[in-house]
Amino acid sequence: MKSNLKTGLFIFIVIFLFSSIFLSSFAAEKEYK
């Protein structure tokens, strides 16, 4: 149960990082144009 929770937390952090990077790059691209 604990390892499953850790895996879920890890996936959540990875998705959060990817979304923040995608949003920042998208905003920078909009500002560039």
PDBQT receptor file of N, H, CA, C and O in Angstrom, charges set to zero:
ATOM      1  N   MET A   1       0.833  -1.203   0.000  1.00  0.00    +0.000 N 
ATOM      2  CA  MET A   1       0.000   0.000   0.000  1.00  0.00    +0.000 C 
ATOM      3  C   MET A   1       0.874   1.263   0.000  1.00  0.00    +0.000 C 
ATOM      4  O   MET A   1       0.591   2.234  -0.702  1.00  0.00    +0.000 OA
ATOM      5  N   LYS A   2       1.936   1.221   0.801  1.00  0.00    +0.000 N 
ATOM      6  H   LYS A   2       2.166   0.432   1.371  1.00  0.00    +0.000 HD
ATOM      7  CA  LYS A   2       2.777   2.412   0.902  1.00  0.00    +0.000 C 
ATOM      8  C   LYS A   2       3.535   2.668  -0.408  1.00  0.00    +0.000 C 
ATOM      9  O   LYS A   2       3.660   3.809  -0.854  1.00  0.00    +0.000 OA
ATOM     10  N   SER A   3       4.042   1.573  -1.020  1.00  0.00    +0.000 N 
ATOM     11  H   SER A   3       3.940   0.646  -0.658  1.00  0.00    +0.000 HD
ATOM     12  CA  SER A   3       4.782   1.736  -2.276  1.00  0.00    +0.000 C 
ATOM     13  C   SER A   3       3.847   2.241  -3.375  1.00  0.00    +0.000 C 
ATOM     14  O   SER A   3       4.255   3.021  -4.236  1.00  0.00    +0.000 OA
ATOM     15  N   ASN A   4       2.579   1.788  -3.341  1.00  0.00    +0.000 N 
ATOM     16  H   ASN A   4       2.247   1.154  -2.642  1.00  0.00    +0.000 HD
ATOM     17  CA  ASN A   4       1.610   2.241  -4.332  1.00  0.00    +0.000 C 
ATOM     18  C   ASN A   4       1.375   3.737  -4.175  1.00  0.00    +0.000 C 
ATOM     19  O   ASN A   4       1.260   4.461  -5.164  1.00  0.00    +0.000 OA
ATOM     20  N   LEU A   5       1.304   4.199  -2.927  1.00  0.00    +0.000 N 
ATOM     21  H   LEU A   5       1.397   3.611  -2.124  1.00  0.00    +0.000 HD
ATOM     22  CA  LEU A   5       1.091   5.624  -2.657  1.00  0.00    +0.000 C 
ATOM     23  C   LEU A   5       2.288   6.430  -3.154  1.00  0.00    +0.000 C 
ATOM     24  O   LEU A   5       2.127   7.514  -3.715  1.00  0.00    +0.000 OA
ATOM     25  N   LYS A   6       3.494   5.891  -2.942  1.00  0.00    +0.000 N 
ATOM     26  H   LYS A   6       3.625   5.011  -2.486  1.00  0.00    +0.000 HD
ATOM     27  CA  LYS A   6       4.703   6.578  -3.395  1.00  0.00    +0.000 C 
ATOM     28  C   LYS A   6       4.716   6.683  -4.914  1.00  0.00    +0.000 C 
ATOM     29  O   LYS A   6       5.098   7.713  -5.467  1.00  0.00    +0.000 OA
ATOM     30  N   THR A   7       4.295   5.607  -5.590  1.00  0.00    +0.000 N 
ATOM     31  H   THR A   7       3.985   4.769  -5.140  1.00  0.00    +0.000 HD
ATOM     32  CA  THR A   7       4.265   5.622  -7.052  1.00  0.00    +0.000 C 
ATOM     33  C   THR A   7       3.281   6.673  -7.550  1.00  0.00    +0.000 C 
ATOM     34  O   THR A   7       3.566   7.403  -8.499  1.00  0.00    +0.000 OA
ATOM     35  N   GLY A   8       2.123   6.742  -6.902  1.00  0.00    +0.000 N 
ATOM     36  H   GLY A   8       1.892   6.148  -6.130  1.00  0.00    +0.000 HD
ATOM     37  CA  GLY A   8       1.126   7.732  -7.297  1.00  0.00    +0.000 C 
ATOM     38  C   GLY A   8       1.643   9.143  -7.090  1.00  0.00    +0.000 C 
ATOM     39  O   GLY A   8       1.421  10.022  -7.923  1.00  0.00    +0.000 OA
ATOM     40  N   LEU A   9       2.334   9.361  -5.979  1.00  0.00    +0.000 N 
ATOM     41  H   LEU A   9       2.514   8.647  -5.302  1.00  0.00    +0.000 HD
ATOM     42  CA  LEU A   9       2.882  10.688  -5.690  1.00  0.00    +0.000 C 
ATOM     43  C   LEU A   9       3.946  11.046  -6.719  1.00  0.00    +0.000 C 
ATOM     44  O   LEU A   9       4.004  12.185  -7.184  1.00  0.00    +0.000 OA
ATOM     45  N   PHE A  10       4.788  10.077  -7.078  1.00  0.00    +0.000 N 
ATOM     46  H   PHE A  10       4.740   9.152  -6.700  1.00  0.00    +0.000 HD
ATOM     47  CA  PHE A  10       5.839  10.300  -8.069  1.00  0.00    +0.000 C 
ATOM     48  C   PHE A  10       5.236  10.684  -9.415  1.00  0.00    +0.000 C 
ATOM     49  O   PHE A  10       5.694  11.625 -10.062  1.00  0.00    +0.000 OA
ATOM     50  N   ILE A  11       4.197   9.943  -9.836  1.00  0.00    +0.000 N 
ATOM     51  H   ILE A  11       3.825   9.179  -9.310  1.00  0.00    +0.000 HD
ATOM     52  CA  ILE A  11       3.527  10.235 -11.106  1.00  0.00    +0.000 C 
ATOM     53  C   ILE A  11       2.912  11.628 -11.062  1.00  0.00    +0.000 C 
ATOM     54  O   ILE A  11       2.977  12.371 -12.042  1.00  0.00    +0.000 OA
ATOM     55  N   PHE A  12       2.309  11.984  -9.917  1.00  0.00    +0.000 N 
ATOM     56  H   PHE A  12       2.257  11.381  -9.122  1.00  0.00    +0.000 HD
ATOM     57  CA  PHE A  12       1.689  13.301  -9.772  1.00  0.00    +0.000 C 
ATOM     58  C   PHE A  12       2.733  14.405  -9.903  1.00  0.00    +0.000 C 
ATOM     59  O   PHE A  12       2.485  15.418 -10.557  1.00  0.00    +0.000 OA
ATOM     60  N   ILE A  13       3.896  14.215  -9.286  1.00  0.00    +0.000 N 
ATOM     61  H   ILE A  13       4.097  13.391  -8.755  1.00  0.00    +0.000 HD
ATOM     62  CA  ILE A  13       4.963  15.225  -9.355  1.00  0.00    +0.000 C 
ATOM     63  C   ILE A  13       5.474  15.353 -10.790  1.00  0.00    +0.000 C 
ATOM     64  O   ILE A  13       5.713  16.459 -11.273  1.00  0.00    +0.000 OA
ATOM     65  N   VAL A  14       5.640  14.210 -11.469  1.00  0.00    +0.000 N 
ATOM     66  H   VAL A  14       5.446  13.311 -11.076  1.00  0.00    +0.000 HD
ATOM     67  CA  VAL A  14       6.135  14.242 -12.852  1.00  0.00    +0.000 C 
ATOM     68  C   VAL A  14       5.151  14.991 -13.749  1.00  0.00    +0.000 C 
ATOM     69  O   VAL A  14       5.552  15.827 -14.559  1.00  0.00    +0.000 OA
ATOM     70  N   ILE A  15       3.858  14.686 -13.600  1.00  0.00    +0.000 N 
ATOM     71  H   ILE A  15       3.532  14.007 -12.942  1.00  0.00    +0.000 HD
ATOM     72  CA  ILE A  15       2.836  15.358 -14.413  1.00  0.00    +0.000 C 
ATOM     73  C   ILE A  15       2.823  16.852 -14.098  1.00  0.00    +0.000 C 
ATOM     74  O   ILE A  15       2.693  17.679 -15.000  1.00  0.00    +0.000 OA
ATOM     75  N   PHE A  16       2.958  17.195 -12.811  1.00  0.00    +0.000 N 
ATOM     76  H   PHE A  16       3.063  16.523 -12.078  1.00  0.00    +0.000 HD
ATOM     77  CA  PHE A  16       2.958  18.604 -12.406  1.00  0.00    +0.000 C 
ATOM     78  C   PHE A  16       4.145  19.338 -13.028  1.00  0.00    +0.000 C 
ATOM     79  O   PHE A  16       3.997  20.458 -13.517  1.00  0.00    +0.000 OA
ATOM     80  N   LEU A  17       5.322  18.709 -13.010  1.00  0.00    +0.000 N 
ATOM     81  H   LEU A  17       5.442  17.800 -12.612  1.00  0.00    +0.000 HD
ATOM     82  CA  LEU A  17       6.512  19.335 -13.580  1.00  0.00    +0.000 C 
ATOM     83  C   LEU A  17       6.352  19.517 -15.090  1.00  0.00    +0.000 C 
ATOM     84  O   LEU A  17       6.660  20.581 -15.628  1.00  0.00    +0.000 OA
ATOM     85  N   PHE A  18       5.870  18.479 -15.766  1.00  0.00    +0.000 N 
ATOM     86  H   PHE A  18       5.619  17.615 -15.329  1.00  0.00    +0.000 HD
ATOM     87  CA  PHE A  18       5.693  18.559 -17.215  1.00  0.00    +0.000 C 
ATOM     88  C   PHE A  18       4.696  19.645 -17.594  1.00  0.00    +0.000 C 
ATOM     89  O   PHE A  18       4.917  20.393 -18.546  1.00  0.00    +0.000 OA
ATOM     90  N   SER A  19       3.581  19.734 -16.834  1.00  0.00    +0.000 N 
ATOM     91  H   SER A  19       3.402  19.127 -16.060  1.00  0.00    +0.000 HD
ATOM     92  CA  SER A  19       2.559  20.737 -17.137  1.00  0.00    +0.000 C 
ATOM     93  C   SER A  19       3.101  22.142 -16.899  1.00  0.00    +0.000 C 
ATOM     94  O   SER A  19       2.817  23.051 -17.680  1.00  0.00    +0.000 OA
ATOM     95  N   SER A  20       3.879  22.333 -15.830  1.00  0.00    +0.000 N 
ATOM     96  H   SER A  20       4.109  21.594 -15.196  1.00  0.00    +0.000 HD
ATOM     97  CA  SER A  20       4.420  23.659 -15.543  1.00  0.00    +0.000 C 
ATOM     98  C   SER A  20       5.434  24.057 -16.617  1.00  0.00    +0.000 C 
ATOM     99  O   SER A  20       5.466  25.212 -17.042  1.00  0.00    +0.000 OA
ATOM    100  N   ILE A  21       6.255  23.112 -17.052  1.00  0.00    +0.000 N 
ATOM    101  H   ILE A  21       6.230  22.174 -16.707  1.00  0.00    +0.000 HD
ATOM    102  CA  ILE A  21       7.239  23.401 -18.106  1.00  0.00    +0.000 C 
ATOM    103  C   ILE A  21       6.515  23.719 -19.413  1.00  0.00    +0.000 C 
ATOM    104  O   ILE A  21       6.891  24.654 -20.120  1.00  0.00    +0.000 OA
ATOM    105  N   PHE A  22       5.480  22.946 -19.733  1.00  0.00    +0.000 N 
ATOM    106  H   PHE A  22       5.175  22.187 -19.158  1.00  0.00    +0.000 HD
ATOM    107  CA  PHE A  22       4.719  23.166 -20.963  1.00  0.00    +0.000 C 
ATOM    108  C   PHE A  22       4.048  24.538 -20.938  1.00  0.00    +0.000 C 
ATOM    109  O   PHE A  22       4.061  25.259 -21.935  1.00  0.00    +0.000 OA
ATOM    110  N   LEU A  23       3.460  24.896 -19.789  1.00  0.00    +0.000 N 
ATOM    111  H   LEU A  23       3.450  24.310 -18.979  1.00  0.00    +0.000 HD
ATOM    112  CA  LEU A  23       2.774  26.187 -19.674  1.00  0.00    +0.000 C 
ATOM    113  C   LEU A  23       3.772  27.328 -19.785  1.00  0.00    +0.000 C 
ATOM    114  O   LEU A  23       3.495  28.325 -20.452  1.00  0.00    +0.000 OA
ATOM    115  N   SER A  24       4.932  27.200 -19.141  1.00  0.00    +0.000 N 
ATOM    116  H   SER A  24       5.157  26.390 -18.599  1.00  0.00    +0.000 HD
ATOM    117  CA  SER A  24       5.925  28.276 -19.181  1.00  0.00    +0.000 C 
ATOM    118  C   SER A  24       6.461  28.451 -20.603  1.00  0.00    +0.000 C 
ATOM    119  O   SER A  24       6.637  29.581 -21.057  1.00  0.00    +0.000 OA
ATOM    120  N   SER A  25       6.720  27.353 -21.306  1.00  0.00    +0.000 N 
ATOM    121  H   SER A  25       6.577  26.435 -20.937  1.00  0.00    +0.000 HD
ATOM    122  CA  SER A  25       7.225  27.441 -22.677  1.00  0.00    +0.000 C 
ATOM    123  C   SER A  25       6.147  28.012 -23.597  1.00  0.00    +0.000 C 
ATOM    124  O   SER A  25       6.450  28.782 -24.509  1.00  0.00    +0.000 OA
ATOM    125  N   PHE A  26       4.889  27.636 -23.357  1.00  0.00    +0.000 N 
ATOM    126  H   PHE A  26       4.644  27.011 -22.616  1.00  0.00    +0.000 HD
ATOM    127  CA  PHE A  26       3.783  28.150 -24.161  1.00  0.00    +0.000 C 
ATOM    128  C   PHE A  26       3.636  29.654 -23.956  1.00  0.00    +0.000 C 
ATOM    129  O   PHE A  26       3.423  30.394 -24.917  1.00  0.00    +0.000 OA
ATOM    130  N   ALA A  27       3.749  30.108 -22.711  1.00  0.00    +0.000 N 
ATOM    131  H   ALA A  27       3.923  29.507 -21.930  1.00  0.00    +0.000 HD
ATOM    132  CA  ALA A  27       3.630  31.538 -22.404  1.00  0.00    +0.000 C 
ATOM    133  C   ALA A  27       4.805  32.299 -23.017  1.00  0.00    +0.000 C 
ATOM    134  O   ALA A  27       4.624  33.399 -23.539  1.00  0.00    +0.000 OA
ATOM    135  N   ALA A  28       5.997  31.727 -22.958  1.00  0.00    +0.000 N 
ATOM    136  H   ALA A  28       6.144  30.834 -22.534  1.00  0.00    +0.000 HD
ATOM    137  CA  ALA A  28       7.174  32.381 -23.522  1.00  0.00    +0.000 C 
ATOM    138  C   ALA A  28       7.028  32.493 -25.041  1.00  0.00    +0.000 C 
ATOM    139  O   ALA A  28       7.413  33.502 -25.633  1.00  0.00    +0.000 OA
ATOM    140  N   GLU A  29       6.476  31.462 -25.662  1.00  0.00    +0.000 N 
ATOM    141  H   GLU A  29       6.164  30.642 -25.181  1.00  0.00    +0.000 HD
ATOM    142  CA  GLU A  29       6.288  31.490 -27.113  1.00  0.00    +0.000 C 
ATOM    143  C   GLU A  29       5.287  32.576 -27.486  1.00  0.00    +0.000 C 
ATOM    144  O   GLU A  29       5.478  33.289 -28.471  1.00  0.00    +0.000 OA
ATOM    145  N   LYS A  30       4.218  32.703 -26.697  1.00  0.00    +0.000 N 
ATOM    146  H   LYS A  30       4.062  32.123 -25.897  1.00  0.00    +0.000 HD
ATOM    147  CA  LYS A  30       3.211  33.729 -26.973  1.00  0.00    +0.000 C 
ATOM    148  C   LYS A  30       3.821  35.120 -26.817  1.00  0.00    +0.000 C 
ATOM    149  O   LYS A  30       3.545  36.023 -27.607  1.00  0.00    +0.000 OA
ATOM    150  N   GLU A  31       4.655  35.280 -25.784  1.00  0.00    +0.000 N 
ATOM    151  H   GLU A  31       4.879  34.546 -25.143  1.00  0.00    +0.000 HD
ATOM    152  CA  GLU A  31       5.270  36.577 -25.535  1.00  0.00    +0.000 C 
ATOM    153  C   GLU A  31       6.273  36.908 -26.643  1.00  0.00    +0.000 C 
ATOM    154  O   GLU A  31       6.420  38.067 -27.030  1.00  0.00    +0.000 OA
ATOM    155  N   TYR A  32       6.958  35.883 -27.145  1.00  0.00    +0.000 N 
ATOM    156  H   TYR A  32       6.838  34.942 -26.830  1.00  0.00    +0.000 HD
ATOM    157  CA  TYR A  32       7.954  36.068 -28.189  1.00  0.00    +0.000 C 
ATOM    158  C   TYR A  32       7.291  36.601 -29.460  1.00  0.00    +0.000 C 
ATOM    159  O   TYR A  32       7.821  37.488 -30.130  1.00  0.00    +0.000 OA
ATOM    160  N   LYS A  33       6.122  36.041 -29.776  1.00  0.00    +0.000 N 
ATOM    161  H   LYS A  33       5.692  35.321 -29.232  1.00  0.00    +0.000 HD
ATOM    162  CA  LYS A  33       5.392  36.485 -30.961  1.00  0.00    +0.000 C 
ATOM    163  C   LYS A  33       4.724  37.809 -30.658  1.00  0.00    +0.000 C 
ATOM    164  O   LYS A  33       4.049  38.372 -31.520  1.00  0.00    +0.000 OA
TER     165      LYS A  33
